[in-house]
Amino acid sequence: MNTAGYNIDEYIKELGSKAPVPGGGGASAVAGALSAALSSMVCNLTVGKKSYISVEDDIKKILENMNKHMESFIKLSDKDAEVFYPLSQAYSFKPQNDEEKKMHEENMEKLLFDAAMVPLYIMKEAYSMLVAVDFLAKKGSKLAVSDAGVAVSMLRSAVCGAMMNVVINVKYMKNREKAQDLMDEASEILENTMNKADIIYRKVLEVLL
């Protein structure tokens, strides 16, 4: 897997460095990509098996969608780095006069908004997978039920991690009405994901025990 131009080893090392990117937002997108990849594996282990012929068409459709989700998450990981880097640089800018201060504040507002929107998109992308992952946990190959459980766990992590990046950026926005709208939308996704993902995870765990 490549994201932001790295192979997986390079990506993890760069994530662990003091460089501003990649960071938590991009890592959340990678968690989403891993969830989609695991879900795809469950699909591939289910398709073509006589025992699951009744759900084969549904599984094939899910597989097609999961491939799209993987691509979307990798793009979102790159996008997160793209929007956060200029914000990280702007934090260190020291205006020298009122005109520069005004321009800097306007620039910061745009950068903060952009940096909040990408993790919100990550949350939306992950949440949109929840019904499909639940279906795979219930109807997919029993040989891969643990993988479906890991998939829902990674999906939950993607949403929870991205939420942190929404919060940290809207916190400093001057337009509090717009900031609150973003927070309200993100909070609803977070709550719904945590509740539903926890139910799916526990049901899978019960099957395994």
C-alpha positions as CSV (number, residue, x, y, z in Angstrom):
1,M,0.0,0.0,0.0
2,N,1.2,3.5,-0.8
3,T,0.0,6.8,0.7
4,A,1.6,10.2,0.3
5,G,4.2,8.6,-2.0
6,Y,5.6,6.2,0.6
7,N,5.6,2.4,0.9
8,I,4.2,1.1,4.1
9,D,7.6,0.9,5.9
10,E,8.5,4.5,4.9
11,Y,5.1,5.7,5.8
12,I,5.2,4.3,9.4
13,K,8.7,5.7,9.9
14,E,7.6,9.1,8.6
15,L,4.5,9.0,10.8
16,G,6.7,8.4,13.8
17,S,9.0,11.3,13.0
18,K,8.6,15.0,14.1
19,A,7.6,16.0,10.6
20,P,4.1,17.7,10.5
21,V,2.8,15.2,8.0
22,P,1.7,12.5,7.9
23,G,-0.3,12.8,11.1
24,G,-3.3,11.6,12.9
25,G,-5.8,12.5,10.2
26,G,-3.9,10.6,7.6
27,A,-3.5,7.7,9.9
28,S,-7.2,7.6,10.5
29,A,-7.7,7.4,6.7
30,V,-5.2,4.5,6.6
31,A,-7.3,2.8,9.3
32,G,-10.3,3.2,7.1
33,A,-8.4,1.7,4.1
34,L,-7.4,-1.3,6.2
35,S,-11.0,-1.8,7.2
36,A,-12.1,-1.7,3.6
37,A,-9.2,-4.1,2.6
38,L,-10.2,-6.6,5.3
39,S,-13.8,-6.4,4.2
40,S,-12.7,-7.1,0.7
41,M,-10.8,-10.2,1.9
42,V,-14.0,-11.4,3.6
43,C,-15.8,-10.9,0.3
44,N,-13.2,-12.8,-1.7
45,L,-13.3,-15.7,0.7
46,T,-17.1,-15.8,0.4
47,V,-17.6,-15.4,-3.4
48,G,-17.8,-18.7,-5.3
49,K,-18.6,-20.9,-2.2
50,K,-21.8,-23.0,-2.6
51,S,-22.7,-22.4,1.1
52,Y,-23.0,-18.7,0.4
53,I,-24.6,-18.7,-3.1
54,S,-27.8,-17.0,-1.7
55,V,-25.8,-13.9,-0.8
56,E,-23.2,-14.0,-3.6
57,D,-24.7,-11.0,-5.6
58,D,-24.8,-8.9,-2.4
59,I,-21.2,-9.8,-1.6
60,K,-20.0,-9.0,-5.1
61,K,-21.6,-5.6,-4.8
62,I,-20.0,-5.0,-1.5
63,L,-16.6,-6.1,-2.9
64,E,-16.9,-3.6,-5.7
65,N,-17.8,-0.8,-3.2
66,M,-14.9,-1.7,-0.8
67,N,-12.4,-1.4,-3.6
68,K,-13.7,2.1,-4.2
69,H,-13.5,2.9,-0.4
70,M,-9.9,1.8,-0.3
71,E,-9.0,4.2,-3.1
72,S,-11.0,7.0,-1.5
73,F,-9.2,6.5,1.9
74,I,-5.8,6.6,0.3
75,K,-6.7,9.8,-1.5
76,L,-8.0,11.2,1.7
77,S,-4.8,10.3,3.6
78,D,-2.8,12.3,0.9
79,K,-5.4,15.1,1.0
80,D,-5.0,15.4,4.8
81,A,-1.3,15.9,4.4
82,E,-1.9,18.4,1.6
83,V,-4.2,20.6,3.7
84,F,-2.4,20.3,7.0
85,Y,1.1,21.2,5.9
86,P,0.3,24.9,5.0
87,L,-1.6,25.2,8.3
88,S,1.4,23.9,10.2
89,Q,3.5,26.5,8.5
90,A,1.0,29.3,9.1
91,Y,1.0,28.8,12.8
92,S,4.6,30.1,13.0
93,F,4.0,33.2,10.9
94,K,4.3,36.5,12.8
95,P,2.4,39.4,11.3
96,Q,4.4,42.7,11.3
97,N,1.5,45.1,10.9
98,D,-2.3,45.3,11.0
99,E,-2.7,44.5,7.3
100,E,-0.6,41.4,7.6
101,K,-2.5,40.4,10.7
102,K,-5.8,40.7,8.9
103,M,-4.6,38.7,6.0
104,H,-3.1,36.1,8.3
105,E,-6.4,35.7,10.2
106,E,-8.3,35.2,7.0
107,N,-5.8,32.7,5.8
108,M,-5.8,30.8,9.0
109,E,-9.6,30.6,9.0
110,K,-9.6,29.0,5.5
111,L,-6.7,26.6,6.4
112,L,-8.5,25.6,9.6
113,F,-11.7,24.9,7.8
114,D,-10.0,22.9,5.1
115,A,-8.1,20.9,7.8
116,A,-11.3,20.1,9.5
117,M,-13.2,19.1,6.4
118,V,-10.8,16.3,5.3
119,P,-11.2,14.3,8.6
120,L,-14.9,14.9,8.4
121,Y,-14.9,13.3,4.9
122,I,-12.9,10.4,6.4
123,M,-15.6,10.0,9.1
124,K,-18.4,10.1,6.4
125,E,-16.5,7.6,4.2
126,A,-16.0,5.2,7.1
127,Y,-19.6,5.5,8.4
128,S,-20.9,4.7,5.0
129,M,-19.3,1.3,5.2
130,L,-20.9,0.2,8.5
131,V,-24.0,-1.5,7.0
132,A,-21.9,-3.5,4.6
133,V,-19.4,-4.6,7.3
134,D,-22.3,-5.6,9.5
135,F,-23.6,-7.7,6.6
136,L,-20.3,-9.4,6.1
137,A,-20.0,-10.2,9.8
138,K,-23.4,-11.9,9.7
139,K,-23.5,-13.4,6.1
140,G,-19.9,-13.6,5.0
141,S,-17.7,-16.7,5.2
142,K,-17.5,-18.0,8.8
143,L,-13.8,-18.7,8.1
144,A,-13.3,-15.0,7.9
145,V,-15.6,-13.7,10.7
146,S,-12.7,-12.6,12.8
147,D,-11.5,-10.5,9.9
148,A,-14.9,-8.9,9.7
149,G,-14.5,-8.1,13.4
150,V,-11.1,-6.5,12.9
151,A,-12.6,-4.6,9.9
152,V,-15.3,-3.0,12.2
153,S,-12.7,-2.3,14.8
154,M,-10.5,-0.4,12.3
155,L,-13.6,1.4,10.9
156,R,-14.4,2.6,14.5
157,S,-10.8,3.7,14.9
158,A,-10.9,5.6,11.6
159,V,-14.0,7.6,12.8
160,C,-12.7,8.2,16.3
161,G,-9.3,9.3,15.1
162,A,-10.7,11.6,12.5
163,M,-13.0,13.1,15.1
164,M,-10.0,14.3,17.0
165,N,-8.7,16.2,14.0
166,V,-12.1,17.8,13.4
167,V,-12.2,19.0,17.0
168,I,-8.6,20.4,17.1
169,N,-9.1,22.5,14.0
170,V,-12.6,23.9,14.6
171,K,-11.5,24.9,18.1
172,Y,-9.5,27.8,16.6
173,M,-11.9,28.9,14.0
174,K,-13.2,32.5,14.4
175,N,-16.5,31.7,12.7
176,R,-18.1,29.9,15.6
177,E,-21.4,29.2,13.8
178,K,-19.6,27.4,11.0
179,A,-17.4,25.6,13.6
180,Q,-20.4,24.4,15.5
181,D,-22.1,23.1,12.4
182,L,-19.0,21.0,11.7
183,M,-18.9,19.8,15.2
184,D,-22.5,18.8,15.3
185,E,-22.2,16.8,12.1
186,A,-19.0,15.1,13.2
187,S,-20.5,14.4,16.7
188,E,-23.5,12.7,15.2
189,I,-21.4,10.5,13.0
190,L,-19.1,9.6,15.9
191,E,-22.0,8.7,18.2
192,N,-23.8,6.5,15.6
193,T,-20.5,4.8,14.6
194,M,-19.4,4.0,18.1
195,N,-22.8,2.6,19.1
196,K,-23.3,0.4,16.0
197,A,-19.7,-0.7,15.6
198,D,-19.5,-1.8,19.3
199,I,-22.6,-3.9,18.8
200,I,-21.2,-5.6,15.6
201,Y,-17.8,-6.1,17.3
202,R,-19.3,-7.8,20.4
203,K,-21.5,-10.0,18.2
204,V,-18.5,-11.2,16.3
205,L,-16.6,-11.8,19.5
206,E,-19.5,-13.9,20.8
207,V,-19.4,-16.0,17.7
208,L,-15.7,-16.6,18.2
209,L,-15.8,-17.4,21.9
